[in-house]
Amino acid sequence: MNFLTRLRRDARGNTLAIVAAALVPLIAMIGSGVDMSRAYMVESRLQQACDAGVLAGRKEMADGRWSTAARTAAEEYFNVNFASDYLGSQSVSFTPTNPTGTTSVRGVASANLPTVIMTFFSIADMDISVSCEAKFDIANSDITFVLDTTGSMACPSDANDDACSGYWSKYGGQEGKSYGSYSRTSRMSALKSAMDGFYTTLKSAASTSGARIRYSFVPYTGTVNVGRLLPANYIADSAAYQSRKYELVRSQPAETVVHFQSRSSAYTWNCGLYSGVWHGTRIYGRYDNGYGGCIWDDYHPAENIYETVYKRVVHPTNVYKTFSWTSDPTGSGLSSSIWGGCIMERDTVASGSISYSTGTRSFSPNGLYDLDIDSAPTSEATKWRPYWPEVSFYRNLNTTETSSGSSPQTSCPYEARLLAEYSTLKTFQDYNKNLVPDGGTYHDIGLLWGARLSSENGIFASNVAAPALNSGYVSRHIIFMTDGQLDPGDTYYNAYGIERHDGRITGMSTSTNQNSIIAEQRTRHTNRYKQLCKAIKAKGIRLWVVAFNTTLTSEMTDCASPNSSFTADNAASLNEAFQDIAEQVADLRLTD
């Protein structure tokens, strides 16, 4: 009894028993912490991979439609970002979907995670699942396309400048002809397709946001077609052209000359019996004692002599500018003509040191009315003039008047359009299907009018600044696409006339060196478009530059806003460039 009593009262072994009893819940607590930490890491990585997958899938929906390619892209990005055995996870799955009636991509990812410690407590594994969604969203946006539609756009979409020259030599402006191993898709066709994809991407981005998306267009060559956008009083009623005129060159006084004479007895016995008709008058012979025979006099009445003279001529444009058929103003037998809508620019200064100051927001030197983006005309010098190819001719170098001349190369691109909404892809295509390759490359005229159609403070302000129904902020963009370097010519009739004679850009109207004129044109037009790029960006407009099958020069890169220049050497890469721009104009993002 004493032993049992002592044992009951002895507490020296209690601690061990208590610790042993406490180990079970302690191990459970530690084990759950370890396994829950593993589960959290798997869930976090699973969420990251899910997000990456749906972002990639939505980006692949270039035309806004769910496709096998979009699904594959989503799955590949998920797999790259989540290893199937990460921390021992099993049965990993990822299912991307495109819910009916939406343009978003949703995903569900799951994995099974075997436990390390909790398995000893009858919890063998844990199921982990996450969801994700990605969509394009966009604010109100105005996009102006400034598009090089010159002759080289007829070339194959994968032909470089050298191959394009060969194609052009063989086919001229014809598109889609077989040429070596090059694509039969022309650069122009590739451009239209890329524009369609751009439209579709932004259309789908705006479908759920309610944003207003508007487009304007400025196709350019050596001029632009903006005549129908301008009020009639902005166009001059007369303008100077390098042309021709049927005019009086001299007056011939009346005179009498001997037309025929003879001493033959067949006539001399009675000269008056014989006559002839000259200049509408019957003339009878007369006997002349000094000559000793018959003479028939030819009377030449006084006469004004007219000829066609090639020179600078001021023609009336008050009828022509109304888009009415206009009779020949030269008087030299030309057919009637009607204005196509292209323009000649306002007065300018032939300077090699044109610059734009972002501080004063102005160009120098003074007198550059043509580079004034915002001001409406206030005088003849500040009015535009109709581009009139039918009455335009060029002459030999350093001549003011000649008796012969030649028709210059001319081009008038399709008409520009102000900012407008396009409710369907078809209405958008109804515009760009009219673009055709023709003419030479003058980047400055395209950028100048792209700026005018995009400016909130200019002559089209009522259109540009029209508030969106949602009253939200409007981002403004110009997409400048060209497939060639600036390509002026001294006899090419462009928005500044015929440079060989007008000298409006170079001031070299008396030069006898054609190559020097062209070289100076290239230098000065390049500087002009560089300065215009500064002016555009100073207005808060994001300027995108796409060089298609041509070198992305430093001038082009500098022209673009930061991180906004692209190159493309075939139809696929052009589409990628336009998609990249569309995705940046919109915002590809994850949604909760």
FILOTOR-924326 format. One record per residue: residue in three letters; x negated, y negated, z of N, C-alpha, C in turn. Coordinates in steps of 0.1 Angstrom, whole numbers, plus 2048, in hexadecimal, padded with zeros to 3 digits. Example, Ala and Ser with C-alpha at 12.3 -4.5 7.8 and 13.67 -1.06 7.14 Angstrom:
ALA77C83984E78582D84E77C82184ESER78081684777780B84777F80084F
// end
This chain:
MET7F880C8008008008007F77F4800ASN7ED7F48087E47E88097DE7E57FBPHE7DA7F07F47D47EE7E67DE7E77DDLEU7EA7EC7DD7F47E67D47F77D87D7THR7F77D57E47FA7C77E87EF7BE7E4ARG7E27C37E67D77BB7E27D77B87D3LEU7DA7C37CC7DA7C27BD7E47B87B8ARG7F07B87BF7FB7AF7BB7F77A07BDARG7EF79E7C87EC7917CC7DF78C7C5ASP7D77957BE7CB7917B87CD78B7AAALA7C977E7A87CC77679B7C0775792ARG7B577C7957A877A78E7A977E77FGLY7B278677A7B378B76C7BE784764ASN7C577B76A7D17757647CD76D757THR7C27667577BE75E74C7BD76673FLEU7B77717407B57797347C277D72EALA7CB7817377D87857327DF77A72BILE7DE76F7327E576372C7E075F71FVAL7D275F71E7CB75C7117CF766706ALA7CF77370A7D377D7007E177B6FBALA7EA7787047F87767007F97696F7ALA7F175F6FA7F27526F27EB7536E4LEU7E375D6E27DC75E6D57E67606CAVAL7F07676CC7FA76A6C180075D6BBPRO8067556C380C7486BD80173F6B9LEU7F573F6BF7EA7366BB7E673A6ADILE7E47476AB7E074C69D7EB748693ALA7F774969780274668E80273768AMET7FF72F6947FE7206917F271D688ILE7E772268B7DB7206837DD725675GLY7E37316747E57386677EF73065ESER7F972B66580372365D7FC716658GLY7F47106607ED70465C7E4707650VAL7DC7126507D47156457DC718638ASP7E672063A7EE72362E7F6718629MET7FB70F63280370362E7F96F9627SER7ED6F962B7E36F06257E16F5616ARG7DF7026157DD7086087E97055FFALA7F57076058027045FD8036F65F9TYR7FF6ED6027FF6DE5FE7F66DC5F2MET7EA6E15F37E06DF5E87E56E55DBVAL7EB6F15DB7F16F75CF7FC6EE5CAGLU8056EA5D38106E15CF80B6D45C8SER8016CE5CE7FB6C25C97F56C45BBARG7EE6CF5B97E86D15AC7F36D55A2LEU7FD6DC5A78086E059E80F6D4599GLN8116CA5A28186BD59E80F6B6594GLN8026B55967F96AE58C7FA6B557FALA7FA6C257F7FA6C95728086C856BCYS8126C85738206C656D8216B8567ASP81C6AE56E81C6A056981469F55CALA8086A555C8006A45508076AB544GLY80E6B65478156BE53C8206B6536VAL8286B053E8346A853882F69C531LEU82569553681F68A53081A68D522ALA81369852180E69D5148196A150BGLY8236A851082E6AC5088366A0502ARG83869650B83F68A5068376824FCLYS82A6824FE82267B4F48226814E6GLU82368F4E78236964DA8316944D3MET83B68F4D984868D4D28476804CBALA83E67F4C083C6734B984966E4B2ASP8516774AE85D6724A78696734B1GLY8676744BE8716744C78796824C9ARG87468C4C287B6994C28726A44C9TRP8796AC4D08726B74D786F6C24CDSER8636C64CD85E6D04C38556DA4C9THR8526E54C28486EF4C683B6E94CAALA8376DF4C282A6D94C482A6D14D2ALA8356CB4D58366C34E18366CD4EDARG83D6D84EC83E6E24F68306E84F8THR8296EB4ED81B6F14EE8126E74F5ALA8136DA4F180A6D04F780C6D0506ALA8196D050B81C6CF5198166DB520GLU8186E751A8136F35218046F3522GLU7FD6EF5177EF6EF5177E96E6522TYR7EF6DA5237EA6D052D7ED6D553BPHE7F86DC53D7FA6E254A7F06EC54DASN7ED6F55447E37005467D56FB549VAL7D26F05427C56EA5447C36E5552ASN7CE6DF5577CE6D95647D16E2570PHE7D56EE56D7D86F75787D4705575ALA7C970A57B7C47175797CE72157FSER7D072C5787DB73557C7D873C589ASP7CB73C58E7C874359A7C37395A5TYR7C772C5A37C37225AC7C77255BBLEU7BC7265C37BE72A5D17C67375D3GLY7C47405C97CB74D5CA7D974D5C6SER7DE7425C07EC7415BC7EF74B5B1GLN7FB7505B080075A5A680D7555A0SER81075D59581D75A58E81F74C58BVAL81574558681673758381F735576SER82872C57683072A56B83371B569PHE83571755D83870955A84170854ETHR84D70255085770154585A6F3542PRO8556EE5368596E05328666E152ATHR86E6D752B87B6D652487E6C8520ASN8866C751688B6BA51189A6BA513PRO89F6B451E8AE6B45208B66AF514THR8C06B55118C96B15068CD6A2507GLY8CB69A4FD8CF68D4FD8C5683503THR8BA6885068B067F50C8A367F504THR89A67650788D67550088267850ASER88567D51687B68052087868F520VAL86D6925268696A05288686A3537ARG86F6AE53A86F6B25488686BF54AGLY8636C155585C6CE55885E6D3565VAL85E6E156785E6E75748536F1574ALA84B6F057F83F6F858084070058ESER83C70C58E83D71459A83171E59BALA82F7225A782472C5AA8277335B7ASN82273F5B88237475C48157475CBLEU8157445D88087435DF80874E5EAPRO8007595E97FF7625F47F875C600THR7FD75F60C7F77596187EB76161CVAL7E375A6247D67606287D8766637ILE7DE75E63F7E076164D7EE765650MET7F775D64B80575F64E80A76C64ATHR80377364180878063D80878A649PHE80078765380079065F80D78E667PHE81478366482078066B82C782662SER82B78B65883678F64F839784645ILE83077A64383377063982877262EALA82B77A62482177E61B81D774610ASP82776B60D82476160282D756603MET82A74B5FB83373F5FB83673B5EDASP8427385E98457335DC8457245DCILE83E71E5D283C7105D184170B5C3SER8497005C384F6FC5B784F6EC5B7VAL84C6E65AB84D6D85AA8546D559DSER8586C859B85F6C458F8586B758ACYS85A6B357E8536A757885B6A356CGLU85969656886069055D858685557ALA85768454A850679543859673538LYS85866653785F66052C858653528PHE85B64E51C85664151786163751CASP85C62C52186462152585E61451FILE86660B51C8615FF5158695F3519ALA8625E75198695DA51B86C5D550DASN8735C950D8775C350186A5C04F9SER86A5C34ED85D5C14E58605BC4D7ASP8585B34D28595AE4C484C5B24BDILE84D5B94B28425BE4AB8425B849DTHR8375B24998355AD48B82B5B5484PHE82F5BB4798255C347181F5B9466VAL8125B746680B5B045C8045BB454LEU8095BD4488055C94407FE5C5433ASP7F35CB4317EB5CA4257F25D341BTHR7F85CC4117FF5D44067F85D23F9THR7EB5D13F97E35CE3ED7E25DB3E4GLY7DC5D93D97DB5E43CF7D55F13D4SER7CB5F03DD7C45FC3E17CD6053EAMET7D96003EE7E26083F67E86133EDALA7E66123E07EA61D3D77E16293D7CYS7D56283DD7CB6323DD7CF63E3E6PRO7C96493E57CC6543EE7C96513FCSER7D16564057D06524137C365741AASP7BC6604147AF66541A7A3661411ALA7A565740879A6533FF793647405ASN78664740677E63C40B77E631400ASP77762640277761B3F977161F3EBASP7676273EB76162B3DE76B6343D6ALA77163E3DD77A6463D678663E3D2CYS78A6353D979662C3D67936253C9SER7866203C87836193BB7846223AFGLY78062E3B07816373A579063A3A2TYR79863C3AD7A663F3AB7AD6333A4TRP7A96273A87AF61B3A37AC619394SER79F61C39179B61B3837A362437ALYS7A763037F7AE63A3777BD637377TYR7C36333827D16333837D7625386GLY7CE61B3897D360E38D7DC60F399GLY7E76083997F06083A57FA6133A6GLN7F861E39F80162A3A07FE6323ACGLU8086363B480663E3C080864C3BDGLY8016553C68046633C67FF66B3BBLYS7F56663B47EF66E3A87E46773ADSER7E26823A67D868C3AA7CA6863A6TYR7C16863B07B46813AF7AA6893B7GLY7A36923B079969A3B77A06A33C2SER79A6A33CD7A06AB3D97A76A23E3TYR7A96953DF7B068C3E87BF68E3E9SER7C46893F37D368B3F67DB6833EBARG7E66893E87EF6813DF7F96783E7THR7F76783F47FE66E3FC7F66613FBSER7FC6563F77F56493F57F4643403ARG7EB6394037E96314107F662A413MET7FD62640980A61F40B814629411SER81563540C81E63F41281B642420ALA80E64342280964643080D63B43ALEU80C62F43581062343D81E624441LYS827626437835627439839632443SER83263D44283564844B831645459ALA82563E45A82063A46882963046EMET82E62746683861D46B845623470ASP84962D46885563546C85363B47AGLY84864247C84564848884463E494PHE83E63249183D62849B84B62449FTYR85462149586261D4988696284A1THR86763449D86E63F4A486A6404B3THR85D63E4B585763F4C385D6344CBLEU85D6284C686361D4CE87261E4CFLYS8786234C58876254C688B62E4D1SER8836394D28866434DD88363D4EAALA8786354EB87462F4F787F6254FCALA88561E4F388F6144F789D61A4F9SER89F6274F68AC62D4F68B262D504THR8AA62F50E8AF62F51C8AC623524SER8A361A51E8A060E5268A8602523GLY8AF6025178B75F75138AF5EB50EALA8A25ED50B89A5E350689D5DF4F8ARG89A5D24F589C5CD4E788F5CF4E0ILE88F5D64D58835D74CC8865D04BFARG87E5C74BB8805C04AE8735C14A6TYR8755C049986A5C148F86A5B6485SER85F5B148285E5A84768535AD46DPHE8525A94618495AE4578435A344FVAL8365A444D82E59B4448255A343BPRO82A5A842F8215AE4258195A341FTYR80C5A641D80459B4177FB5A140CTHR7F75984037ED59B3F97E458E3F9GLY7E55863EE7DF5793EE7E856E3F2THR7F55723F47FF5693F9809571401VAL81456A40581F57140D82C56C407ASN83657540984357240384C56D40EVAL84C56041085455A41C85E54F417GLY86054E40A868543404876543409ARG87C54F40B88A55040F88B54D41ELEU88054D42588154A43488053C437LEU87C53442D87952542F88551D42BPRO88851243289250942D88D502420ALA8974FF4178934F940A88B4EC40CASN88D4E54168864D84188784DA41DTYR8744E64208664E942485E4EC417ILE8644ED40C85E4F03FF85D4E43F7ALA8514E13F184F4D53E98584D53DCASP85C4C93D88644C83CB85B4C73BFSER84E4C63C18454C73B68374CB3BBALA82F4D13B38224D63B88184D73ACALA80C4D73B08014D83A67FD4E63A3TYR7FC4EA3977F84F83937ED4F7389GLN7E45013897DB50337E7E3509373SER7E65013697F15053607ED501352ARG7F84FE34A7F64F933D8014F0339LYS7FF4E832F80A4DE32B8094DC31CTYR8154DD3158154DA3078174CB306GLU80D4C430180D4B53028064AF2F6LEU8094A22F480349A2E97F44992EBVAL7ED49D2E17DE49C2E27D94912D9ARG7E048E2CE7DC4822C67E847F2BCSER7E74722B77F146E2AD7EB46C2A0GLN7F14722957EB4712887F3466280PRO7ED45B27B7F44512747F8456266ALA80244F2608064532537FB451249GLU7FA45923F7F04582347F445F228THR7EF45A21C7F146020F7E546620AVAL7E54732067D947A2017DC4801F4VAL7D24821EC7D44891DF7D64981E1HIS7E249D1DD7E44AB1DF7DF4B31D3PHE7E14AD1C77DC4B41BA7D94AA1AFGLN7D04AD1A77CD4A419C7C84AC190SER7CA4A61847C64AE1787C54A416CARG7BB4A71637B94A01577BE4A814BSER7C54B314D7C94BB1437D44B413ASER7D34B612D7DC4B01247EA4B6126ALA7EB4C112C7F84C812F8004BF138TYR7F94B61408004AE14A7FF49F145THR7F349B1407F048D13F7F9486134TRP7FF48E12B807488121814481127ASN81848713482348113B823486149CYS81A48015281848515F825486167GLY82E47D16583A47C16D84448716BLEU84148F16084A49B15F8484A6169TYR83D4A51708394B11788394AC187SER83F4B51908404B119E83E4BD1A7GLY83D4BB1B483C4C51BE8424BF1CBVAL8454C81D484B4C41E18404C71ECTRP83D4BC1F38344BD1FE8394B520AHIS8394BB21683E4B522284D4B0220GLY8544B82188624B52178664AA20DTHR85C4A620585E49B1FB8594A01EEARG86249D1E385E4A11D68554961D0ILE84949A1CC83F4901C783D4921B8TYR83E4871B083B4881A282D48319FGLY82848919581A48419181A47618BARG80F47018C80D4631877FF462180TYR7FF45A1757F245916E7E944E175ASP7DD4521787D344917E7C8446174ASN7C74391707BE4341667AF43716BGLY7AD43417879F43617D79B44517CTYR7A444E17F7A145C17E7A2461170GLY7AB45B1687AD46015A7B546C15AGLY7BE46E1637C747A1637D247816CCYS7D948416E7E54841777E1486186ILE7E847F18F7E648119D7F44831A4TRP7F448D1AC80048F1B57FD48B1C3ASP8024811C880047C1D68084841E0ASP8014871EC80848E1F7809484203TYR81548020681747621181847D21FHIS80F47A22880F48023581547523FPRO82147824482746E24D81F46E25AALA82146426281B46326F81F46F278GLU816474280819481287812481294ASN81948629F8134882AC80F4972ADILE8034992B17FD4A62B27FE4AB2C0TYR8054B72C28064BC2D07FF4CA2D0GLU7F94CC2DC7F24D92DE7F44DD2ECTHR7F24EA2EF7F34EF2FD7E54ED303VAL7E64E530E7D94E23157DA4E9323TYR7CF4F03277CE4F63337C74ED33DLYS7CE4EA3487C84E13527D14E135FARG7CE4D93687D64D83747E24CF371VAL7EE4D53747FB4CE3708044CE37DVAL80A4C337F8154C23898224C5383HIS8284D03878354D53828404D238CPRO84C4CF3878574CD39185B4DB396THR85E4DC3A38624E93A98704E83AFASN8774DD3AE8834DB3B588E4E53B1VAL88D4EA3A48974F53A08915023A3TYR8845043A087E5113A287F5163B0LYS87E50D3BA87D5113C888B5153CDTHR8965133C58A35173C98A65263C5PHE89C52C3BF89E53A3BA8A853B3AESER8A75303A78AF52F39A8A653138ETRP8AB5373848A353837789F52A373THR89252937088D51B36D88651C35FSER88A51235788451234987550E34AASP86E51134085F50F33F85C500341PRO8544FD34B8504EF34D8444EB345THR83D4F533F8314F23388344ED32AGLY8404F03258434ED31783C4F530DSER83550031182D507307833515304GLY84051630684752230184752E30BLEU84552B318847536321855539324SER85854532986654932C86A542339SER87754233B87C53D348877546353SER87654135F87154936A879546377ILE87854F38088054D38D876550398TRP8775483A386D5493AE86F5573B5GLY86355D3B786356A3BF8635683CEGLY86055C3D38605593E18535583E7CYS84855B3E083B5593E583754A3E5ILE82D5473EE82A5383F081B5353EEMET8195283EB80C5233EC80B51B3F9GLU80051B3FF7FF51540C7FE50540CARG8005004188004F14197F24EC418ASP7F04DF4187E34D94177D94DE421THR7CD4DF41D7C24E44267B64DC424VAL7AB4E142A79E4DA4297944E5425ALA78C4E241B7824EB4167764EA41FSER7764F142A76B4F04347654FD437GLY7584FE43975250A43D75050B44CSER75650245475450246276150146AILE76B50846577950846B778510478SER77E50B48377E51149078B50F497TYR78E5184A079A5174A97955154B7SER79B50C4BE79850A4CD7A350F4D5THR7A05194DE7AA51E4E67AE5144F1GLY7A550B4F47A85004FE7B24F64F9THR7B04F14ED7B94E74E77C44ED4DFARG7C34FB4DD7CD5024D57CE4FB4C7SER7C34F84C07C44F24B47B84F64ABPHE7BA4F449E7AF4F64947A84E9491SER79C4EB48D7944DF48878D4E447BPRO78A4DA47278C4CC47379B4C8471ASN79E4BB4727AB4B74707AF4B9461GLY7BC4BA45F7C14BB4517C44C944DLEU7C24D34567C54E14527D34E4454TYR7DC4DE44C7EA4E044E7EE4EF44BASP7E64F54437E950343F7E850C44BLEU7DE5094547DC5124607E450E46CASP7EC50446B7F64FF47580150A476ILE80151148180A51D482818518485ASP81A50D48D82750A49282E4FE48CSER8274F448682E4E84828364EA475ALA8414E347584A4E24698444D7460PRO8474D84538434CD44A8484BF44DTHR83F4B544C8444A844E84049F443SER8394A443983449D42D8324A6422GLU82F4A141682C4A940A81F4B240DALA8164AD4148094B441780C4C0420THR8174C042881A4CB4318254D442DLYS8294D24208344DB41A82D4E6413TRP8344F141282F4FD40A8344FB3FCARG82D5023F38305013E483350F3DFPRO83C5103D583F51D3D08335233C8TYR83152F3CA8275373C282D53A3B4TRP8275353AA82D53539C82353C393PRO82354939281955038A81B54E37BGLU82854C37682B54B36882553E362VAL82253436981D52836480E525368SER80853036D7FA52E3727F0534369PHE7E552D3667DA53235D7CD52D363TYR7C253535F7B55303637AD52D356ARG7A252635879A52134D78B52534FASN78252134677452334977051B355LEU76551F35B76051936775D50A364ASN75F50236E75C4F336E7624ED362THR76F4EF35F7764E83547834E235ATHR7864D73557934D135979E4D234FGLU79A4D23427A44D433779E4DC32CTHR7A54E63277A04EE31C7AC4F1313SER7A94F63087B34FA2FE7B75092FFSER7B05103097B351E30B7B252131AGLY7BA52B31E7BA53032C7C053E32DSER7BF5443397C355133B7CC553347SER7D455C3467DD55F3527D556635DPRO7D65613697CF5673747D557337AGLN7CE57B3827D45853897DD57F394THR7E95843957F357F39F7F958A3A6SER7FF5873B28065913B981058A3C3CYS81B58F3C482558A3CE82B5963D6PRO8275983E282B5A43EA83A5A33EDTYR83F5AE3F384D5AE3F78505A4402GLU85C59F40285F59440B85E59741AALA85958D42185758E43086558E436ARG86659344387259344A87058E458LEU87A58645D87958146B87C58C475LEU87A58A48187C59448C88B59848CALA88D5A548C89B5AA48D89B5B8493GLU8A65BC4988A85CA49D8AC5D3491TYR8A75DF4918AA5E94878B05F548FSER8BD5F748D8C46004958C160F492THR8BD6114868BA61F4828AD61F47ALEU8A762B47989B62D47189E62A462LYS8AA62D45D8AD62A44F8AD61B44CTHR8B26134558B26054538A45FF453PHE89B60545C88D60245C88660644FGLN88961244A88361743E88960F432ASP89560A43389A6024278925F6425TYR88A5F142F8815E642C8745EB427ASN86D5F442E85F5F842A85F60041DLYS86A60541886A60D40B867603400ASN8685F64028665ED3F78575E83F6LEU84F5ED3FF8415E93FE8395F13F3VAL8335E93EB82B5EF3DF81D5E93DFPRO8145F13DA8065EC3DA8045E33CEASP7FD5D83D17FA5CE3C67F25C33CCGLY7E85BD3C47E25B13C87D55B33D0GLY7CF5A73D37C25A63DA7C45A43E9THR7BA5A43F17BA5A43FF7B6597405TYR7BF59040B7BC5834127C2584420HIS7BA58942A7BF58B4377C557F43EASP7BF57343B7C35674427D2563440ILE7D65654337E45614307EE56A437GLY7EA5774397F35804407F457D44FLEU7E957B4557E85784637EF56B466LEU7ED56145D7F355445F802555460TRP80855C45781755D45781C567461GLY81357146581757947081857147DALA80F56747F80F55E48A81C55648AARG81F55147E82B54847C83854F480LEU83955C47B84556347E84656848DSER83B56749483A56C4A283A5614ACSER8385554A88365494B18445444B7GLU8445434C485053E4CB85152F4CAASN8475284C58475194C48475144B5GLY84851D4AC84751949E854517497ILE85351848985E51548186951F482PHE86652B487870536489873538497ALA87152E4A087352F4AE8815344B2SER88B5304AB8985344AF89A5434ADASN8935494A48935584A288A55F4ACVAL87E55A4AE8745604B787955F4C5ALA87D5544C98805524D888F5564DBALA89655B4D28A45604D68A35694E1PRO8AA5664EC8A956F4F88B057D4F6ALA8AA5874FC8B05944FC8BC594505LEU8C659D5028D259E50A8CF5A1518ASN8C45A851B8C15AC5298B95A1530SER8B65965288AF58A52E8A158E533GLY89C59952E88E59D53388359752CTYR87759953186B59452A86959B51DVAL86359451386159950685259A503SER84C5A550183E5A64FD83D5A54EEARG83359E4E983159B4DB8255A24D5HIS8265A84C981B5AF4C381A5AC4B4ILE80E5AB4AF80C5AB4A18035B849EILE8085C04948005CB4907FB5C8482PHE7EE5C64817E75C24747E05CE46EMET7E65D34637E05DF45D7DB5DB44FTHR7CE5DF44D7C85DD4407C05E943BASP7BF5EB42E7B75F64297AB5F1422GLY7A75E442379C5DF41C7965D3422GLN78A5CF41E7845C342278A5B7419LEU7885AB41E78D5A041778759F409ASP79059D3FF78C59F3F17915933E8PRO78B5873EA78F57C3E278A57C3D4GLY78F5743CB78A5723BD78C5643B9ASP78355F3B17845513AD78F54E3A3THR79355939B79E5573917AB55D396TYR7AB5623A27B75693A77C055E3ADTYR7CD55E3A97D65543AD7DC5583BAASN7D95503C57DD5543D27E45483D9ALA7E65483E67ED53E3ED7E65313EDTYR7D95303E97D25243E87CE5203D9GLY7D65263D07D55223C27CA52B3BBILE7C35263B17B952D3AA7AC5263AFGLU7A452D3B77995273BE78E5213B4ARG78C5273A978252239F78551339CHIS79251039B79550239779A4FA3A3ASP7A25003AC7A84F83B779D4F53C2GLY7954FF3C578B4FD3CF7904FA3DDARG79C4FF3E07A34FB3ED79C5013F9ILE79650C3F778F513402780510402THR77A5113F676B50F3F57665013F2GLY76F4F93EB76B4EC3E77624ED3DAMET7624F83D37584FB3C975F4FA3BBSER7684F13B976F4F13AC7674ED3A0THR75B4E83A37524E43977464EE396SER7474F839E73C50239D73C50A38FTHR73050D38B72F51637F72B524382ASN72A52738F72653439473153C39AGLN73754539374254D39773F5553A4ASN73455B3A47305633B072F55B3BDSER72954F3BB7285463C77365423CCILE73F53F3C374C53C3C87535473D0ILE7525533CA75855F3D17515623DEALA7445613DF73D5633EC7415593F6GLU74354C3F27475423FC756544400GLN75E5493F676C54C3FA76C557405ARG76456140376456C40C76056741ATHR75655F41B75155A42875B55142EARG76154842776B53F42D778545430HIS77D54E42878A55542B78855E437THR77C56443977956C44477A564451ASN77355845177355045C78154B460ARG78954845579654345879F54E45FTYR79E55B45B7A65644627A1567470LYS79356647278E56747F79455C489GLN79555048479A54548C7A954748ELEU7B054C4847BE54F4867C155A491CYS7B85634917B956E49C7B85684A9LYS7AF55E4AB7AE5574B87BB5504BBALA7C15494B17CD5424B47D954B4B7ILE7D95564B17E45604B47E35654C2LYS7D75694C67D556E4D47D75634DEALA7D45574DB7D654B4E47E55494E7LYS7EE54E4DE7FC54D4E08025594E9GLY7F95614EE7FD56C4F68035784EFILE8005784E28045834D97F958E4D9ARG7FD59A4DB7F35A54DA7F15A84CCLEU7E45A84C77E15AA4B97DA5B74B7TRP7E05C04B07DB5CD4AD7D55CD49FVAL7CA5D449D7C45D54907C25E448CVAL7C65E74817C45F547C7BD5F446EALA7B15FA46E7A95FB4617AB60845BPHE7B26094507B66154497AC61843EASN7A462243F79B62643479161B430THR78E61343A78460843877D606445THR7725FF4447695FC4507705F345ALEU7705F74667755EE47176A5E5474THR7695D946E75E5D046F75F5C947DSER7545C34807535BB48D75E5B048DGLU7605AA48176A5A04807785A5483MET77B5B247F7885B84827895BB491THR77E5C149677F5C44A57805B84ADASP7795AD4A977A5A04B178859A4AFCYS78E59D4A379C5984A17A659E4AAALA7A45AA4AD7AE5B24B57AD5AD4C4SER7B95AF4CB7B95AE4D97B05B94DFPRO7AC5B84EC7A35C24F27AA5D04F1ASN7A15DA4ED7A65E84EC7B25E94E3SER7B25E24D87BD5E24CF7B95E34C0SER7AE5E94BD7AA5EC4AF7A85FB4ADPHE7AC5FF4A07AC60D49D7A760F48FTHR7A261B48C79E61F47F7A662B47BALA7A862D46E7AF6394697A963C45BASP7A76494597A164D44C7AA656444ASN7B66594497C06614417CE65E447ALA7D86644417E56624457E8666454ALA7E26724587E46764667DE66D470SER7D266846D7CB65F4777D2651477LEU7D864D46C7DF64146C7EC642475ASN7F264D4737FE65047C7FA65048AGLU7EF65648D7EA65749B7E86494A1ALA7E16404987DF63249D7EC62B4A0PHE7F562C49780262649980962B4A5GLN8086384A780E63E4B38076394C0ASP7FA6384BF7F36334CB7F76254CEILE7F961D4C47FE60F4C680C60F4CCALA8156184C68236194CB82361D4DAGLU81A6264DE81A62B4EB8156214F5GLN80D6184F080860D4F98126014F9VAL8195FF4EE8245F54EE82F5FA4F8ALA8326074F783B60D50183261150DASP83861851783161C52383562B525LEU82B63452282E64252582B644534ARG83564853C83364954A83B654550LEU83765755C83F66156484A65B56BTHR85566256C86165D574863666580ASP86A66158A86C668596877673593
// end
